[in-house]
């Protein structure tokens, strides 16, 4: 099955907020590393800088956003940090890996050297995805950093994106 991952823009902020609100308190904690109330989620979405960062989404059969990845691009340190979420009812369909791969491709085509993900050590889903995508895991003090040295930008990568 092919998963279509779309680039999102500021026009879709309300859809992103709606998606994040569907996450239960524990899923929010695992995604952000802390408990997030609706107001904090709304602030997070409103502060995404679409001129710098990239956001990607997967839509379900009902045309609702069911998963999203935010790739925060740090131009000074040349790494891209990725955070993602998939609604519980939509997990197990490959959406998380598709979003991770799309974030990785976006970082490669922009010349970034490293993809970085940070999560709690108990976030088994993200650890599984990171391993599946080939990221190197560093586990310390109940937290996990996952790193992937990215390929050099190429015409083939740009064409894939």
N, CA, C and O atoms as a GROMACS GRO file, in nm:
protein
  644
    1UNK      N    1   0.083  -0.118   0.000
    1UNK     CA    2   0.000   0.000   0.000
    1UNK      C    3   0.088   0.125   0.000
    1UNK      O    4   0.185   0.132   0.075
    2UNK      N    5   0.055   0.220  -0.082
    2UNK     CA    6   0.130   0.345  -0.090
    2UNK      C    7   0.066   0.448   0.001
    2UNK      O    8  -0.055   0.468  -0.001
    3UNK      N    9   0.149   0.513   0.081
    3UNK     CA   10   0.102   0.620   0.168
    3UNK      C   11   0.141   0.753   0.106
    3UNK      O   12   0.258   0.777   0.077
    4UNK      N   13   0.043   0.839   0.086
    4UNK     CA   14   0.068   0.971   0.031
    4UNK      C   15   0.095   1.066   0.146
    4UNK      O   16   0.010   1.085   0.234
    5UNK      N   17   0.212   1.126   0.145
    5UNK     CA   18   0.250   1.224   0.248
    5UNK      C   19   0.253   1.360   0.180
    5UNK      O   20   0.323   1.381   0.081
    6UNK      N   21   0.175   1.452   0.235
    6UNK     CA   22   0.163   1.585   0.175
    6UNK      C   23   0.237   1.690   0.258
    6UNK      O   24   0.244   1.681   0.380
    7UNK      N   25   0.292   1.788   0.188
    7UNK     CA   26   0.352   1.902   0.256
    7UNK      C   27   0.237   1.990   0.306
    7UNK      O   28   0.144   2.020   0.232
    8UNK      N   29   0.244   2.031   0.432
    8UNK     CA   30   0.141   2.117   0.490
    8UNK      C   31   0.190   2.261   0.497
    8UNK      O   32   0.311   2.287   0.494
    9UNK      N   33   0.097   2.353   0.505
    9UNK     CA   34   0.131   2.495   0.511
    9UNK      C   35   0.055   2.561   0.626
    9UNK      O   36  -0.024   2.497   0.694
   10UNK      N   37   0.080   2.687   0.645
   10UNK     CA   38   0.015   2.762   0.753
   10UNK      C   39  -0.137   2.762   0.738
   10UNK      O   40  -0.208   2.779   0.837
   11UNK      N   41  -0.187   2.745   0.618
   11UNK     CA   42  -0.332   2.741   0.595
   11UNK      C   43  -0.395   2.622   0.669
   11UNK      O   44  -0.514   2.625   0.701
   12UNK      N   45  -0.317   2.519   0.696
   12UNK     CA   46  -0.369   2.398   0.759
   12UNK      C   47  -0.344   2.393   0.911
   12UNK      O   48  -0.354   2.286   0.971
   13UNK      N   49  -0.312   2.506   0.972
   13UNK     CA   50  -0.287   2.508   1.117
   13UNK      C   51  -0.405   2.451   1.196
   13UNK      O   52  -0.385   2.377   1.292
   14UNK      N   53  -0.527   2.485   1.157
   14UNK     CA   54  -0.643   2.437   1.233
   14UNK      C   55  -0.654   2.284   1.224
   14UNK      O   56  -0.694   2.219   1.320
   15UNK      N   57  -0.618   2.227   1.110
   15UNK     CA   58  -0.620   2.081   1.095
   15UNK      C   59  -0.513   2.017   1.183
   15UNK      O   60  -0.536   1.912   1.243
   16UNK      N   61  -0.396   2.080   1.190
   16UNK     CA   62  -0.288   2.029   1.274
   16UNK      C   63  -0.330   2.032   1.420
   16UNK      O   64  -0.308   1.935   1.493
   17UNK      N   65  -0.389   2.141   1.463
   17UNK     CA   66  -0.435   2.154   1.601
   17UNK      C   67  -0.541   2.049   1.631
   17UNK      O   68  -0.537   1.986   1.736
   18UNK      N   69  -0.636   2.030   1.540
   18UNK     CA   70  -0.740   1.929   1.559
   18UNK      C   71  -0.677   1.791   1.572
   18UNK      O   72  -0.716   1.713   1.659
   19UNK      N   73  -0.581   1.761   1.485
   19UNK     CA   74  -0.512   1.631   1.492
   19UNK      C   75  -0.445   1.612   1.628
   19UNK      O   76  -0.463   1.508   1.691
   20UNK      N   77  -0.368   1.709   1.672
   20UNK     CA   78  -0.296   1.695   1.798
   20UNK      C   79  -0.392   1.682   1.917
   20UNK      O   80  -0.362   1.614   2.015
   21UNK      N   81  -0.509   1.748   1.908
   21UNK     CA   82  -0.607   1.738   2.016
   21UNK      C   83  -0.666   1.597   2.026
   21UNK      O   84  -0.717   1.559   2.131
   22UNK      N   85  -0.659   1.519   1.918
   22UNK     CA   86  -0.713   1.382   1.924
   22UNK      C   87  -0.623   1.290   2.005
   22UNK      O   88  -0.666   1.182   2.046
   23UNK      N   89  -0.499   1.332   2.029
   23UNK     CA   90  -0.406   1.248   2.105
   23UNK      C   91  -0.442   1.251   2.252
   23UNK      O   92  -0.466   1.358   2.309
   24UNK      N   93  -0.446   1.134   2.314
   24UNK     CA   94  -0.472   1.124   2.457
   24UNK      C   95  -0.356   1.187   2.534
   24UNK      O   96  -0.248   1.209   2.479
   25UNK      N   97  -0.378   1.216   2.660
   25UNK     CA   98  -0.277   1.281   2.744
   25UNK      C   99  -0.144   1.206   2.740
   25UNK      O  100  -0.038   1.269   2.730
   26UNK      N  101  -0.147   1.074   2.749
   26UNK     CA  102  -0.022   0.996   2.748
   26UNK      C  103   0.048   1.004   2.613
   26UNK      O  104   0.170   1.013   2.608
   27UNK      N  105  -0.027   1.003   2.504
   27UNK     CA  106   0.033   1.017   2.371
   27UNK      C  107   0.096   1.156   2.355
   27UNK      O  108   0.202   1.169   2.295
   28UNK      N  109   0.031   1.257   2.408
   28UNK     CA  110   0.087   1.392   2.403
   28UNK      C  111   0.219   1.397   2.480
   28UNK      O  112   0.316   1.457   2.435
   29UNK      N  113   0.220   1.334   2.597
   29UNK     CA  114   0.342   1.333   2.678
   29UNK      C  115   0.456   1.262   2.604
   29UNK      O  116   0.570   1.308   2.604
   30UNK      N  117   0.424   1.150   2.541
   30UNK     CA  118   0.526   1.078   2.466
   30UNK      C  119   0.573   1.157   2.344
   30UNK      O  120   0.691   1.151   2.310
   31UNK      N  121   0.484   1.229   2.279
   31UNK     CA  122   0.521   1.307   2.160
   31UNK      C  123   0.606   1.429   2.196
   31UNK      O  124   0.704   1.457   2.128
   32UNK      N  125   0.569   1.501   2.303
   32UNK     CA  126   0.636   1.626   2.337
   32UNK      C  127   0.730   1.617   2.456
   32UNK      O  128   0.801   1.713   2.486
   33UNK      N  129   0.731   1.504   2.526
   33UNK     CA  130   0.818   1.488   2.641
   33UNK      C  131   0.761   1.546   2.769
   33UNK      O  132   0.825   1.541   2.874
   34UNK      N  133   0.642   1.602   2.760
   34UNK     CA  134   0.574   1.660   2.875
   34UNK      C  135   0.424   1.661   2.846
   34UNK      O  136   0.382   1.651   2.731
   35UNK      N  137   0.345   1.673   2.950
   35UNK     CA  138   0.201   1.680   2.929
   35UNK      C  139   0.168   1.813   2.862
   35UNK      O  140   0.222   1.917   2.898
   36UNK      N  141   0.080   1.809   2.764
   36UNK     CA  142   0.042   1.928   2.688
   36UNK      C  143  -0.109   1.944   2.691
   36UNK      O  144  -0.183   1.858   2.643
   37UNK      N  145  -0.154   2.054   2.749
   37UNK     CA  146  -0.296   2.087   2.745
   37UNK      C  147  -0.329   2.145   2.608
   37UNK      O  148  -0.239   2.179   2.532
   38UNK      N  149  -0.458   2.155   2.577
   38UNK     CA  150  -0.500   2.207   2.447
   38UNK      C  151  -0.439   2.344   2.418
   38UNK      O  152  -0.398   2.370   2.305
   39UNK      N  153  -0.434   2.431   2.517
   39UNK     CA  154  -0.378   2.565   2.496
   39UNK      C  155  -0.232   2.561   2.455
   39UNK      O  156  -0.188   2.639   2.370
   40UNK      N  157  -0.156   2.470   2.514
   40UNK     CA  158  -0.014   2.456   2.478
   40UNK      C  159   0.000   2.399   2.338
   40UNK      O  160   0.090   2.439   2.264
   41UNK      N  161  -0.088   2.307   2.300
   41UNK     CA  162  -0.085   2.254   2.163
   41UNK      C  163  -0.116   2.363   2.062
   41UNK      O  164  -0.053   2.372   1.957
   42UNK      N  165  -0.214   2.447   2.095
   42UNK     CA  166  -0.250   2.557   2.006
   42UNK      C  167  -0.133   2.653   1.989
   42UNK      O  168  -0.108   2.700   1.878
   43UNK      N  169  -0.062   2.683   2.098
   43UNK     CA  170   0.056   2.770   2.089
   43UNK      C  171   0.165   2.705   2.005
   43UNK      O  172   0.228   2.770   1.922
   44UNK      N  173   0.187   2.576   2.027
   44UNK     CA  174   0.288   2.504   1.949
   44UNK      C  175   0.259   2.517   1.799
   44UNK      O  176   0.348   2.550   1.721
   45UNK      N  177   0.135   2.489   1.760
   45UNK     CA  178   0.098   2.496   1.619
   45UNK      C  179   0.110   2.639   1.566
   45UNK      O  180   0.156   2.660   1.454
   46UNK      N  181   0.068   2.736   1.645
   46UNK     CA  182   0.072   2.876   1.599
   46UNK      C  183   0.215   2.927   1.583
   46UNK      O  184   0.238   3.024   1.510
   47UNK      N  185   0.310   2.863   1.649
   47UNK     CA  186   0.450   2.909   1.644
   47UNK      C  187   0.534   2.837   1.539
   47UNK      O  188   0.652   2.868   1.523
   48UNK      N  189   0.476   2.743   1.468
   48UNK     CA  190   0.554   2.676   1.364
   48UNK      C  191   0.589   2.778   1.257
   48UNK      O  192   0.502   2.846   1.203
   49UNK      N  193   0.718   2.787   1.228
   49UNK     CA  194   0.769   2.882   1.130
   49UNK      C  195   0.779   2.812   0.994
   49UNK      O  196   0.878   2.744   0.967
   50UNK      N  197   0.678   2.830   0.911
   50UNK     CA  198   0.675   2.761   0.782
   50UNK      C  199   0.778   2.814   0.683
   50UNK      O  200   0.806   2.749   0.582
   51UNK      N  201   0.835   2.931   0.710
   51UNK     CA  202   0.941   2.983   0.624
   51UNK      C  203   1.072   2.906   0.648
   51UNK      O  204   1.157   2.899   0.560
   52UNK      N  205   1.086   2.850   0.767
   52UNK     CA  206   1.208   2.777   0.802
   52UNK      C  207   1.182   2.627   0.807
   52UNK      O  208   1.253   2.550   0.743
   53UNK      N  209   1.082   2.585   0.884
   53UNK     CA  210   1.056   2.444   0.908
   53UNK      C  211   0.967   2.383   0.801
   53UNK      O  212   0.905   2.454   0.721
   54UNK      N  213   0.961   2.252   0.800
   54UNK     CA  214   0.875   2.180   0.707
   54UNK      C  215   0.780   2.092   0.788
   54UNK      O  216   0.820   2.032   0.889
   55UNK      N  217   0.655   2.085   0.743
   55UNK     CA  218   0.555   2.003   0.810
   55UNK      C  219   0.487   1.917   0.703
   55UNK      O  220   0.452   1.965   0.595
   56UNK      N  221   0.469   1.789   0.736
   56UNK     CA  222   0.410   1.695   0.643
   56UNK      C  223   0.294   1.623   0.711
   56UNK      O  224   0.291   1.608   0.833
   57UNK      N  225   0.198   1.581   0.631
   57UNK     CA  226   0.081   1.516   0.688
   57UNK      C  227   0.032   1.400   0.605
   57UNK      O  228   0.060   1.389   0.485
   58UNK      N  229  -0.042   1.314   0.672
   58UNK     CA  230  -0.110   1.201   0.608
   58UNK      C  231  -0.258   1.217   0.639
   58UNK      O  232  -0.296   1.242   0.753
   59UNK      N  233  -0.340   1.203   0.536
   59UNK     CA  234  -0.485   1.215   0.550
   59UNK      C  235  -0.549   1.077   0.544
   59UNK      O  236  -0.506   0.991   0.467
   60UNK      N  237  -0.651   1.057   0.626
   60UNK     CA  238  -0.724   0.931   0.627
   60UNK      C  239  -0.828   0.926   0.517
   60UNK      O  240  -0.841   1.020   0.439
   61UNK      N  241  -0.901   0.816   0.512
   61UNK     CA  242  -1.005   0.797   0.411
   61UNK      C  243  -1.113   0.903   0.419
   61UNK      O  244  -1.177   0.935   0.318
   62UNK      N  245  -1.134   0.959   0.538
   62UNK     CA  246  -1.237   1.062   0.556
   62UNK      C  247  -1.182   1.203   0.531
   62UNK      O  248  -1.249   1.302   0.560
   63UNK      N  249  -1.060   1.211   0.475
   63UNK     CA  250  -0.992   1.336   0.441
   63UNK      C  251  -0.960   1.423   0.562
   63UNK      O  252  -0.950   1.546   0.551
   64UNK      N  253  -0.945   1.359   0.678
   64UNK     CA  254  -0.899   1.428   0.799
   64UNK      C  255  -0.751   1.399   0.817
   64UNK      O  256  -0.704   1.289   0.787
   65UNK      N  257  -0.678   1.498   0.866
   65UNK     CA  258  -0.536   1.479   0.896
   65UNK      C  259  -0.524   1.379   1.011
   65UNK      O  260  -0.577   1.402   1.119
   66UNK      N  261  -0.454   1.267   0.987
   66UNK     CA  262  -0.443   1.162   1.089
   66UNK      C  263  -0.300   1.144   1.139
   66UNK      O  264  -0.276   1.072   1.236
   67UNK      N  265  -0.206   1.209   1.073
   67UNK     CA  266  -0.067   1.201   1.116
   67UNK      C  267   0.011   1.320   1.063
   67UNK      O  268  -0.017   1.370   0.954
   68UNK      N  269   0.108   1.364   1.142
   68UNK     CA  270   0.190   1.476   1.095
   68UNK      C  271   0.332   1.465   1.147
   68UNK      O  272   0.358   1.406   1.253
   69UNK      N  273   0.424   1.522   1.071
   69UNK     CA  274   0.565   1.529   1.110
   69UNK      C  275   0.609   1.674   1.097
   69UNK      O  276   0.582   1.740   0.997
   70UNK      N  277   0.678   1.722   1.199
   70UNK     CA  278   0.733   1.857   1.199
   70UNK      C  279   0.885   1.843   1.195
   70UNK      O  280   0.945   1.783   1.285
   71UNK      N  281   0.946   1.897   1.091
   71UNK     CA  282   1.090   1.896   1.076
   71UNK      C  283   1.140   2.036   1.106
   71UNK      O  284   1.125   2.128   1.025
   72UNK      N  285   1.200   2.052   1.224
   72UNK     CA  286   1.255   2.181   1.266
   72UNK      C  287   1.399   2.187   1.216
   72UNK      O  288   1.482   2.104   1.253
   73UNK      N  289   1.428   2.286   1.134
   73UNK     CA  290   1.559   2.296   1.070
   73UNK      C  291   1.646   2.397   1.145
   73UNK      O  292   1.612   2.515   1.154
   74UNK      N  293   1.758   2.349   1.198
   74UNK     CA  294   1.852   2.434   1.270
   74UNK      C  295   1.966   2.466   1.174
   74UNK      O  296   2.055   2.384   1.151
   75UNK      N  297   1.963   2.586   1.121
   75UNK     CA  298   2.061   2.622   1.018
   75UNK      C  299   2.201   2.640   1.073
   75UNK      O  300   2.298   2.615   1.002
   76UNK      N  301   2.215   2.683   1.198
   76UNK     CA  302   2.349   2.703   1.252
   76UNK      C  303   2.420   2.572   1.281
   76UNK      O  304   2.539   2.559   1.254
   77UNK      N  305   2.349   2.475   1.335
   77UNK     CA  306   2.412   2.347   1.369
   77UNK      C  307   2.396   2.244   1.258
   77UNK      O  308   2.450   2.134   1.267
   78UNK      N  309   2.321   2.277   1.153
   78UNK     CA  310   2.304   2.192   1.035
   78UNK      C  311   2.240   2.058   1.066
   78UNK      O  312   2.274   1.956   1.006
   79UNK      N  313   2.145   2.058   1.162
   79UNK     CA  314   2.071   1.935   1.180
   79UNK      C  315   1.922   1.964   1.176
   79UNK      O  316   1.876   2.075   1.203
   80UNK      N  317   1.849   1.859   1.142
   80UNK     CA  318   1.704   1.868   1.133
   80UNK      C  319   1.645   1.781   1.244
   80UNK      O  320   1.678   1.663   1.254
   81UNK      N  321   1.559   1.840   1.327
   81UNK     CA  322   1.495   1.764   1.434
   81UNK      C  323   1.353   1.729   1.391
   81UNK      O  324   1.277   1.815   1.345
   82UNK      N  325   1.319   1.603   1.406
   82UNK     CA  326   1.189   1.555   1.362
   82UNK      C  327   1.104   1.508   1.479
   82UNK      O  328   1.150   1.434   1.566
   83UNK      N  329   0.980   1.553   1.481
   83UNK     CA  330   0.881   1.504   1.576
   83UNK      C  331   0.758   1.462   1.497
   83UNK      O  332   0.721   1.530   1.401
   84UNK      N  333   0.696   1.353   1.536
   84UNK     CA  334   0.578   1.310   1.460
   84UNK      C  335   0.473   1.248   1.550
   84UNK      O  336   0.501   1.206   1.662
   85UNK      N  337   0.352   1.244   1.498
   85UNK     CA  338   0.240   1.184   1.569
   85UNK      C  339   0.144   1.122   1.468
   85UNK      O  340   0.126   1.173   1.357
   86UNK      N  341   0.081   1.013   1.511
   86UNK     CA  342  -0.022   0.945   1.432
   86UNK      C  343  -0.135   0.912   1.529
   86UNK      O  344  -0.111   0.862   1.639
   87UNK      N  345  -0.257   0.941   1.487
   87UNK     CA  346  -0.372   0.912   1.573
   87UNK      C  347  -0.375   0.762   1.605
   87UNK      O  348  -0.346   0.680   1.518
   88UNK      N  349  -0.409   0.727   1.729
   88UNK     CA  350  -0.408   0.586   1.770
   88UNK      C  351  -0.485   0.492   1.677
   88UNK      O  352  -0.440   0.381   1.651
   89UNK      N  353  -0.600   0.535   1.628
   89UNK     CA  354  -0.681   0.447   1.542
   89UNK      C  355  -0.617   0.425   1.405
   89UNK      O  356  -0.662   0.338   1.330
   90UNK      N  357  -0.514   0.502   1.371
   90UNK     CA  358  -0.451   0.493   1.240
   90UNK      C  359  -0.312   0.430   1.246
   90UNK      O  360  -0.244   0.420   1.143
   91UNK      N  361  -0.269   0.388   1.363
   91UNK     CA  362  -0.136   0.329   1.378
   91UNK      C  363  -0.132   0.188   1.321
   91UNK      O  364  -0.234   0.119   1.311
   92UNK      N  365  -0.011   0.146   1.284
   92UNK     CA  366   0.007   0.013   1.227
   92UNK      C  367  -0.016   0.008   1.078
   92UNK      O  368  -0.015  -0.100   1.018
   93UNK      N  369  -0.034   0.123   1.015
   93UNK     CA  370  -0.058   0.129   0.871
   93UNK      C  371   0.063   0.181   0.794
   93UNK      O  372   0.056   0.197   0.672
   94UNK      N  373   0.173   0.206   0.863
   94UNK     CA  374   0.294   0.256   0.798
   94UNK      C  375   0.302   0.407   0.788
   94UNK      O  376   0.395   0.460   0.727
   95UNK      N  377   0.206   0.478   0.846
   95UNK     CA  378   0.205   0.624   0.836
   95UNK      C  379   0.324   0.687   0.908
   95UNK      O  380   0.383   0.782   0.857
   96UNK      N  381   0.359   0.635   1.024
   96UNK     CA  382   0.471   0.692   1.100
   96UNK      C  383   0.601   0.680   1.023
   96UNK      O  384   0.676   0.778   1.014
   97UNK      N  385   0.629   0.564   0.967
   97UNK     CA  386   0.752   0.545   0.890
   97UNK      C  387   0.750   0.630   0.764
   97UNK      O  388   0.854   0.686   0.726
   98UNK      N  389   0.636   0.641   0.699
   98UNK     CA  390   0.626   0.726   0.579
   98UNK      C  391   0.655   0.872   0.614
   98UNK      O  392   0.724   0.941   0.539
   99UNK      N  393   0.603   0.919   0.726
   99UNK     CA  394   0.629   1.056   0.769
   99UNK      C  395   0.776   1.076   0.804
   99UNK      O  396   0.836   1.178   0.769
  100UNK      N  397   0.835   0.979   0.874
  100UNK     CA  398   0.977   0.988   0.909
  100UNK      C  399   1.062   0.992   0.782
  100UNK      O  400   1.153   1.074   0.771
  101UNK      N  401   1.033   0.904   0.687
  101UNK     CA  402   1.110   0.901   0.562
  101UNK      C  403   1.095   1.031   0.484
  101UNK      O  404   1.191   1.079   0.425
  102UNK      N  405   0.975   1.088   0.484
  102UNK     CA  406   0.952   1.215   0.412
  102UNK      C  407   1.028   1.329   0.479
  102UNK      O  408   1.084   1.415   0.411
  103UNK      N  409   1.031   1.329   0.612
  103UNK     CA  410   1.109   1.430   0.684
  103UNK      C  411   1.257   1.417   0.655
  103UNK      O  412   1.327   1.516   0.636
  104UNK      N  413   1.304   1.293   0.650
  104UNK     CA  414   1.444   1.266   0.618
  104UNK      C  415   1.478   1.317   0.478
  104UNK      O  416   1.579   1.385   0.459
  105UNK      N  417   1.394   1.285   0.382
  105UNK     CA  418   1.417   1.329   0.244
  105UNK      C  419   1.419   1.482   0.235
  105UNK      O  420   1.501   1.538   0.164
  106UNK      N  421   1.329   1.547   0.306
  106UNK     CA  422   1.325   1.693   0.306
  106UNK      C  423   1.455   1.752   0.360
  106UNK      O  424   1.506   1.850   0.305
  107UNK      N  425   1.507   1.693   0.466
  107UNK     CA  426   1.634   1.742   0.523
  107UNK      C  427   1.750   1.720   0.426
  107UNK      O  428   1.836   1.806   0.412
  108UNK      N  429   1.752   1.605   0.360
  108UNK     CA  430   1.858   1.574   0.263
  108UNK      C  431   1.858   1.677   0.150
  108UNK      O  432   1.963   1.730   0.116
  109UNK      N  433   1.742   1.704   0.093
  109UNK     CA  434   1.736   1.794  -0.022
  109UNK      C  435   1.770   1.938   0.014
  109UNK      O  436   1.800   2.019  -0.073
  110UNK      N  437   1.766   1.970   0.142
  110UNK     CA  438   1.804   2.104   0.187
  110UNK      C  439   1.948   2.111   0.237
  110UNK      O  440   1.992   2.214   0.287
  111UNK      N  441   2.020   2.000   0.223
  111UNK     CA  442   2.163   1.999   0.255
  111UNK      C  443   2.196   1.976   0.401
  111UNK      O  444   2.309   2.004   0.443
  112UNK      N  445   2.103   1.926   0.479
  112UNK     CA  446   2.132   1.900   0.620
  112UNK      C  447   2.212   1.772   0.634
  112UNK      O  448   2.194   1.678   0.558
  113UNK      N  449   2.300   1.770   0.735
  113UNK     CA  450   2.391   1.658   0.753
  113UNK      C  451   2.336   1.552   0.848
  113UNK      O  452   2.373   1.435   0.838
  114UNK      N  453   2.247   1.592   0.940
  114UNK     CA  454   2.201   1.499   1.043
  114UNK      C  455   2.052   1.515   1.067
  114UNK      O  456   2.000   1.627   1.074
  115UNK      N  457   1.983   1.402   1.081
  115UNK     CA  458   1.844   1.400   1.125
  115UNK      C  459   1.846   1.356   1.271
  115UNK      O  460   1.914   1.260   1.307
  116UNK      N  461   1.772   1.427   1.354
  116UNK     CA  462   1.774   1.405   1.498
  116UNK      C  463   1.632   1.388   1.549
  116UNK      O  464   1.543   1.464   1.511
  117UNK      N  465   1.612   1.290   1.635
  117UNK     CA  466   1.483   1.272   1.703
  117UNK      C  467   1.512   1.252   1.851
  117UNK      O  468   1.606   1.182   1.887
  118UNK      N  469   1.431   1.312   1.935
  118UNK     CA  470   1.445   1.297   2.079
  118UNK      C  471   1.313   1.244   2.134
  118UNK      O  472   1.206   1.294   2.098
  119UNK      N  473   1.320   1.144   2.219
  119UNK     CA  474   1.197   1.091   2.279
  119UNK      C  475   1.228   1.029   2.414
  119UNK      O  476   1.344   1.007   2.449
  120UNK      N  477   1.124   1.001   2.487
  120UNK     CA  478   1.137   0.932   2.614
  120UNK      C  479   1.169   0.786   2.587
  120UNK      O  480   1.123   0.729   2.488
  121UNK      N  481   1.247   0.723   2.675
  121UNK     CA  482   1.288   0.584   2.656
  121UNK      C  483   1.168   0.489   2.656
  121UNK      O  484   1.177   0.379   2.602
  122UNK      N  485   1.057   0.531   2.715
  122UNK     CA  486   0.937   0.446   2.717
  122UNK      C  487   0.854   0.456   2.590
  122UNK      O  488   0.754   0.385   2.575
  123UNK      N  489   0.893   0.543   2.498
  123UNK     CA  490   0.818   0.561   2.374
  123UNK      C  491   0.861   0.452   2.274
  123UNK      O  492   0.938   0.476   2.182
  124UNK      N  493   0.808   0.333   2.296
  124UNK     CA  494   0.847   0.215   2.218
  124UNK      C  495   0.816   0.231   2.069
  124UNK      O  496   0.890   0.180   1.985
  125UNK      N  497   0.709   0.300   2.038
  125UNK     CA  498   0.672   0.318   1.897
  125UNK      C  499   0.778   0.399   1.824
  125UNK      O  500   0.821   0.361   1.715
  126UNK      N  501   0.822   0.511   1.883
  126UNK     CA  502   0.923   0.595   1.817
  126UNK      C  503   1.057   0.524   1.810
  126UNK      O  504   1.129   0.536   1.711
  127UNK      N  505   1.091   0.450   1.913
  127UNK     CA  506   1.217   0.375   1.911
  127UNK      C  507   1.214   0.271   1.800
  127UNK      O  508   1.312   0.252   1.728
  128UNK      N  509   1.100   0.203   1.786
  128UNK     CA  510   1.084   0.105   1.678
  128UNK      C  511   1.098   0.172   1.541
  128UNK      O  512   1.168   0.121   1.453
  129UNK      N  513   1.031   0.286   1.522
  129UNK     CA  514   1.041   0.358   1.394
  129UNK      C  515   1.184   0.404   1.367
  129UNK      O  516   1.233   0.390   1.255
  130UNK      N  517   1.250   0.457   1.468
  130UNK     CA  518   1.388   0.505   1.451
  130UNK      C  519   1.479   0.390   1.409
  130UNK      O  520   1.560   0.405   1.318
  131UNK      N  521   1.465   0.276   1.474
  131UNK     CA  522   1.547   0.160   1.437
  131UNK      C  523   1.517   0.115   1.295
  131UNK      O  524   1.608   0.085   1.217
  132UNK      N  525   1.388   0.110   1.262
  132UNK     CA  526   1.346   0.065   1.128
  132UNK      C  527   1.402   0.157   1.020
  132UNK      O  528   1.435   0.111   0.910
  133UNK      N  529   1.414   0.286   1.051
  133UNK     CA  530   1.465   0.383   0.954
  133UNK      C  531   1.618   0.393   0.956
  133UNK      O  532   1.676   0.469   0.878
  134UNK      N  533   1.683   0.317   1.045
  134UNK     CA  534   1.829   0.315   1.047
  134UNK      C  535   1.894   0.422   1.132
  134UNK      O  536   2.013   0.448   1.116
  135UNK      N  537   1.820   0.486   1.222
  135UNK     CA  538   1.879   0.587   1.308
  135UNK      C  539   1.958   0.520   1.420
  135UNK      O  540   1.919   0.414   1.470
  136UNK      N  541   2.067   0.582   1.460
  136UNK     CA  542   2.150   0.533   1.570
  136UNK      C  543   2.087   0.584   1.700
  136UNK      O  544   2.061   0.704   1.714
  137UNK      N  545   2.064   0.493   1.795
  137UNK     CA  546   2.000   0.530   1.921
  137UNK      C  547   2.102   0.546   2.033
  137UNK      O  548   2.192   0.463   2.049
  138UNK      N  549   2.086   0.653   2.109
  138UNK     CA  550   2.167   0.677   2.228
  138UNK      C  551   2.068   0.692   2.343
  138UNK      O  552   1.989   0.786   2.346
  139UNK      N  553   2.072   0.599   2.438
  139UNK     CA  554   1.977   0.598   2.549
  139UNK      C  555   2.050   0.638   2.677
  139UNK      O  556   2.146   0.572   2.718
  140UNK      N  557   2.002   0.747   2.739
  140UNK     CA  558   2.061   0.795   2.864
  140UNK      C  559   1.954   0.857   2.951
  140UNK      O  560   1.870   0.933   2.903
  141UNK      N  561   1.958   0.825   3.078
  141UNK     CA  562   1.873   0.890   3.178
  141UNK      C  563   1.725   0.891   3.141
  141UNK      O  564   1.656   0.991   3.160
  142UNK      N  565   1.675   0.781   3.087
  142UNK     CA  566   1.533   0.771   3.055
  142UNK      C  567   1.491   0.843   2.928
  142UNK      O  568   1.372   0.854   2.900
  143UNK      N  569   1.588   0.891   2.851
  143UNK     CA  570   1.557   0.960   2.726
  143UNK      C  571   1.640   0.898   2.614
  143UNK      O  572   1.746   0.839   2.637
  144UNK      N  573   1.589   0.912   2.493
  144UNK     CA  574   1.655   0.855   2.376
  144UNK      C  575   1.680   0.964   2.273
  144UNK      O  576   1.590   1.042   2.241
  145UNK      N  577   1.801   0.969   2.222
  145UNK     CA  578   1.834   1.052   2.107
  145UNK      C  579   1.859   0.957   1.991
  145UNK      O  580   1.934   0.860   2.005
  146UNK      N  581   1.796   0.984   1.879
  146UNK     CA  582   1.815   0.902   1.759
  146UNK      C  583   1.875   0.991   1.652
  146UNK      O  584   1.823   1.098   1.623
  147UNK      N  585   1.984   0.946   1.593
  147UNK     CA  586   2.057   1.026   1.495
  147UNK      C  587   2.076   0.947   1.367
  147UNK      O  588   2.094   0.825   1.369
  148UNK      N  589   2.073   1.017   1.257
  148UNK     CA  590   2.103   0.957   1.127
  148UNK      C  591   2.185   1.056   1.048
  148UNK      O  592   2.142   1.168   1.022
  149UNK      N  593   2.304   1.014   1.010
  149UNK     CA  594   2.386   1.096   0.922
  149UNK      C  595   2.324   1.085   0.783
  149UNK      O  596   2.307   0.975   0.731
  150UNK      N  597   2.292   1.198   0.725
  150UNK     CA  598   2.218   1.200   0.599
  150UNK      C  599   2.311   1.196   0.479
  150UNK      O  600   2.426   1.241   0.484
  151UNK      N  601   2.258   1.142   0.372
  151UNK     CA  602   2.332   1.140   0.245
  151UNK      C  603   2.347   1.283   0.193
  151UNK      O  604   2.272   1.372   0.232
  152UNK      N  605   2.443   1.301   0.106
  152UNK     CA  606   2.460   1.432   0.044
  152UNK      C  607   2.343   1.462  -0.048
  152UNK      O  608   2.282   1.371  -0.104
  153UNK      N  609   2.312   1.588  -0.062
  153UNK     CA  610   2.206   1.628  -0.153
  153UNK      C  611   2.242   1.584  -0.295
  153UNK      O  612   2.357   1.596  -0.337
  154UNK      N  613   2.142   1.535  -0.367
  154UNK     CA  614   2.166   1.491  -0.504
  154UNK      C  615   2.043   1.524  -0.588
  154UNK      O  616   1.936   1.554  -0.535
  155UNK      N  617   2.061   1.520  -0.718
  155UNK     CA  618   1.948   1.541  -0.808
  155UNK      C  619   1.842   1.434  -0.787
  155UNK      O  620   1.722   1.461  -0.798
  156UNK      N  621   1.887   1.311  -0.758
  156UNK     CA  622   1.792   1.201  -0.736
  156UNK      C  623   1.707   1.227  -0.613
  156UNK      O  624   1.587   1.201  -0.614
  157UNK      N  625   1.768   1.279  -0.506
  157UNK     CA  626   1.692   1.310  -0.385
  157UNK      C  627   1.591   1.421  -0.411
  157UNK      O  628   1.477   1.414  -0.364
  158UNK      N  629   1.631   1.520  -0.484
  158UNK     CA  630   1.540   1.630  -0.516
  158UNK      C  631   1.424   1.580  -0.600
  158UNK      O  632   1.310   1.621  -0.579
  159UNK      N  633   1.451   1.490  -0.694
  159UNK     CA  634   1.345   1.433  -0.778
  159UNK      C  635   1.250   1.349  -0.696
  159UNK      O  636   1.129   1.353  -0.718
  160UNK      N  637   1.303   1.272  -0.598
  160UNK     CA  638   1.216   1.192  -0.510
  160UNK      C  639   1.124   1.281  -0.427
  160UNK      O  640   1.007   1.249  -0.404
  161UNK      N  641   1.179   1.395  -0.383
  161UNK     CA  642   1.096   1.485  -0.301
  161UNK      C  643   0.988   1.548  -0.386
  161UNK      O  644   0.908   1.627  -0.336
   0.00000   0.00000   0.00000
